[in-house]
Amino acid sequence: MQESIIIKSSDGDFRTGTSFNDFPLVTIGILSYNYSQYIEDALNSLLMQTYPFIELIIIDDCSTESLTPKKIESWISANNIRCAFIQNKKNHGITKVSNMLVQRAKGKYISLFATDDIMLPEKIERQVKILEEAGEEYGMCYANAITMDEEGKNTGLCNPGMEIFEGDVLRPYVFGNLPFATPSSLIRRSVYDKVGLYDERVLIEDYNFWLRLMACYKVKYCDYPCLVYRIKQYSSIHNQINANNRERYCRDRILSNQQALRFIRDAEVRRQLKRKIVQYLKTLSAHNASSLNEILLFLLRKGYLYLCMKIFFARVFSIVRRKVKYATIFL
């Protein structure tokens, strides 16, 4: 299924090979797919990290641009990098690749990174310090990010004037008051043992995972941008969503909200997630989505009998009404 190319393995830092007893190991997991024009700048930004003890894992998810894995191999060789480099023989998508990275990670903390962004030099050092001081009840540290366009021109902060939330942040996240760029985060590795890996049923991994993490852990904020996030006019993930009129988005949000409910005790948050399930289901029904039957069966198994029956009979009534209207034309 996949070919693993271990260029040079080491228990130490990916640049120097040095190990430390007084610094926790951090894993940077790189998700690579195409973007050959950006990848060298992205990789070089990792060399500039001020934190001294980093494990590096790179997975290329069967890039259609043959130059992408070639540039990765050249960069590893030119900089004497100690890392694991995996080339998938088929494209698995961002969610499965994220899980592959987490499962291979040895670090106490994990930072997932895409090859079209730039990591700022003090990201890992600052966020590790914050989480080490905060303690085990804090599962993640997030930050704001600087944005750039496809040509690399600075376009300002990702969320200018954003309100800062720390501690129990599930409620502001669910109600849309906590926007942040997922790659700006640093995650405690033990979080995955408690809340599970990324849900491979969904196309985009972050919303689903953040619901579970924020239901079980507190969160810290890092007052340092951490990342230069590239805003692109087109991306493969969002093109897949837009191609089917956001059907996949609604389907995935229903699956994510329902999965998160078993981790959540806050009554107001639970009501909001259930309201959104109803909203997304109505959207699927209104657009006669191909995934509607799948989702109705899923929700029936989860106890949504009344809602599913209501949608079912509304659809039957709509079909009957159209047939009656069609028949009267010929009377």
Secondary structure, 3 states (H helix, E strand, C coil): CEEEEEEECCCCCCCCCCCCCCCCCEEEEEEECCCCCCHHHHHHHHHCCCCCCEEEEEEECCCCCCHHHHHHHHHHHHCCCCEEEEEECCCCCHHHHHHHHHHHCCCCEEEEEECCCEECCCHHHHHHHHHHHHCCCEEEEEECCEEECCCCCEEEECCCCCCCCCECCHHHHHCCCCCCCHHHCEEECHHHHHHCCCCCCCCCCHHHHHHHHHHHCEEEEECCCCEEEECCCCCHHHHHHHHCCCHHHHHHHHHHHHHHHCCCCCHHHHHHHHHHHHHHHHHHHHCCCCCHHHHHHHHHHCCCHHHHHHHHHHHHHHHHHHHHHHHHHCC
